[in-house]
Amino acid sequence: MTTNIDAQITARLEIHEVRYTRGRRAVAHTLADADGPLSAGEIGERLGPDVPVSSIYRTLSIFTDAGVVTPHL
């Protein structure tokens, strides 16, 4: 099911010629469902062992470049 957040992320990623994959969608929904900022490790804990932390870092980098997320320093 495509939500409003999915449509917004898809539009931002398309500008950067990046696909909105199932893994990226899982990271986006995990962040959207959180009560506050999450680290890559915390996202990984919520997604489970099937998603490598390296993929989560890569996704967060792509999301940052596309303006989907802003790093929490």
CORVENUR-V933158 format. One record per pair of residues at least 12 apart in sequence whose C-alpha atoms are under 8 Angstrom apart, sorted by the first residue. I is the first residue (numbers start at 1). J is the second residue. Records with the same first field share a line. If there is no record, write none. Layout:
I=J, J
//
This chain:
6=25
9=68
12=66, 67, 68
13=63, 66
15=66
16=66
23=51
24=59
26=47
27=43, 47, 56, 59
30=43, 46, 47
31=43
37=72
40=53, 56, 57, 60
41=53
43=56
44=56
//
